[in-house]
Amino acid sequence: MAAPTLRAGQRWLLAATRLPQLHGQRRKGLLASQLERGLFQEVFPPQAAEEGELLRLLEPGGQAPPATVYCGFDPTADSLHVGHLLTVLGLLHFQRAGHDVIAVVGGATARLGDPSGRDKEREPLSEARVREQAAGLREGLQRLFQNHREIFWEARGGARLGRLTLLDNAEWLERAPVLDFLLCLGPHLRMGALLSRQSCKARLGSPEGMALAEFLYPALQAYDFLHLRRQHRCRVQLGGADQMGNIMSGYELVSKVTGEDVFGITVPLITNTAGNKLGKSAGNAVWLNRSRTSPFELYQFFVRQPDNIVKRYLKLFTFLPLPEINHIMEMHAKEPEKWGPQKRLAAEVTKLVHGKEGLESAKRCTRALYYSDIAALETMSDQELQELFNEAPYIELLLEPGTTVLDLCRKANAVADGPRGYRDITSGGVSINHVKVTDPDTILVLGQHILSNGLSLLRIGKRNYYIVKWLQLSHEEQKC
């Protein structure tokens, strides 16, 4: 039977706060502060927190060097999503406490597929596809850590921001001879413990069963931990709550092979309002790559969070101090119509994921779509318009003298030919740049129907948009 884990609660809170008190430190330590925010959910082995061993490793100010913490990310897609964000934030909080962190892209393990939380086998991925997707994950991770360093990190009093190392487990797993690999793991990972994992038992009892490759996944992840302990002095693995079984396998292997103490920490899983996990497999992923989910869409995802969730999300997804979060919620109770906590949450996350420019883009798109702000629409780039109206046709037209509203609608194939198209306009069903037009024979005017960025936003009815890019407008015409 697997060893028990200690869930976040009063026992851990007392243990996590005891050591700083004994040493006369006034501020809370890393474990206690993240427990209070709700970011750290479980620790393994549980006695590490209760006896202060993990606390001594992680608290700054002692003689020990910074700890090294790692988290793995399998490239089952070419982008991270919101479901990954809490583990990234966990690594960032370790960095902010002065510890070194390692983000491991699973270029080898992704080809097997993690069985955790799944009722059927993953679709096999080719080596070429995994390499391509791994490159996308590395780029996304680098961007998140860079945005944090440039926007959120303030080195007060010479505080140290921990070092980031990006690795791919294909570097060592693909070089390991099979026999050596089995001889290394075989004596230390016991079948009983692996078979007792809930994910394994559920799959073995299903009609499809479980492939050997999937069964060996925890062993490969455990080997990652052993490699990182030997090569990078790593003693802590971070993962989502569904990774506890894999973390326990790593603990068993590393502690038995090296005789040293290592630890595991989990963060909670993010679910939607129906309680379903957010992610690629569930089909509801909110991606962190702009090509998949625009800054506007990411911003709106967090703006739409209900009141009963937003305080928890401010604690989990931002670096705002808890007193400031409490103040934001107090103001919200007085002025709920302003959606202050939701907007602050959306702004903080969008800055972390897409930088300050991404946040400005999200705000421009919000003003243009929901507030019919012509000035915002006029400053939007072609890319932003296509992101905002991602299902709208994008049409390039040559502006000819005397072009009318009816000409525009017909060239864009937005209205029917003949009298019906004419009536669609006269009946008020057409707008250009959020302004309703009812005269089909109105000649298009620069600065009114055609914005200074050379674009027109044509809307037919309530939801049918067309983005028109006018060609061969001179610089002077665009300034008109």
Secondary structure, 3 states (H helix, E strand, C coil): CCCCCEECCHHHHHHHHHHHHHCCCCCCCHHHHHHHHCCCCEEECHHHHHCCHHHHHHCCCCCCCCCEEEEEECCCCCCCEHHHHHHHHHHHHHHHCCCEEEEEECCCHHHCCCCCCCCCCCCCCCHHHHHHHHHHHHHHHHHHHHHHHHHHCCCHHHCCCCCEEEEECHHHHCCCCHHHHHHHHCCCCCHHHHHHCHHHHHHHCCCCCCCHHHHCHHHHHHHHHHHHHHHHCCCEEEEEHHHHHHHHHHHHHHHHHHCCCCEEEEECCCECCCCCECCCCCCCCCECCCCCCCHHHHHHHHHCCCHHHHHHHHHHHCCCCHHHHHHHHHHHHHCHHHCHHHHHHHHHHHHHHHHHHHHHHHHHHHHHHHCCCHHHHHHCCHHHHHHHCCCCCEEEEECCCCCEHHHHHHHCCCCCCCHHHHHHHHCCCEEECCEECCCCCCECCECCCECCCCEEEEEECCCEEEEEEEECCCHHHHHC
